[in-house]
Amino acid sequence: MRQTPDCVLDRPSVDDLDQFFSIVSDPRVWTHLPSGRLTDEEEAEAILVRLVFADRGLTAAQLGARLA
């Protein structure tokens, strides 16, 4: 966790799905790359899970084993 004078910056977790999806599905975020916008919450969840586990240094095989 890092803290600046204005905010606290935590690493994302799978519990952040609602907030993550609200960002990645917002057309205003994707003004310059509209094709990058996600509209499927399940796809956003899969991306978030991969990001969280990759940030912890896990490979795809290790991630698959943990989810099985």
URCORGI-V950689 format. One record per backbone hydrogen bond with DSSP energy under -0.5 kcal/mol. NH is the residue of the N-H (numbers start at 0). CO is the residue of the C=O. If there is no record, write none. Layout:
# URCORGI-V950689
nh = (NH & NH)
co = (CO & CO)
This chain:
# URCORGI-V950689
nh = (1 & 3 & 8 & 9 & 15 & 16 & 19 & 20 & 21 & 22 & 23 & 24 & 25 & 26 & 28 & 29 & 30 & 32 & 35 & 36 & 37 & 40 & 43 & 44 & 45 & 46 & 47 & 48 & 49 & 50 & 51 & 52 & 53 & 54 & 55 & 56 & 57 & 62 & 63 & 64 & 65 & 66 & 67)
co = (8 & 6 & 1 & 7 & 12 & 13 & 15 & 16 & 17 & 18 & 19 & 20 & 22 & 24 & 25 & 25 & 27 & 29 & 32 & 33 & 23 & 38 & 39 & 40 & 41 & 42 & 43 & 44 & 45 & 46 & 47 & 48 & 49 & 50 & 51 & 53 & 52 & 58 & 59 & 60 & 61 & 62 & 63)
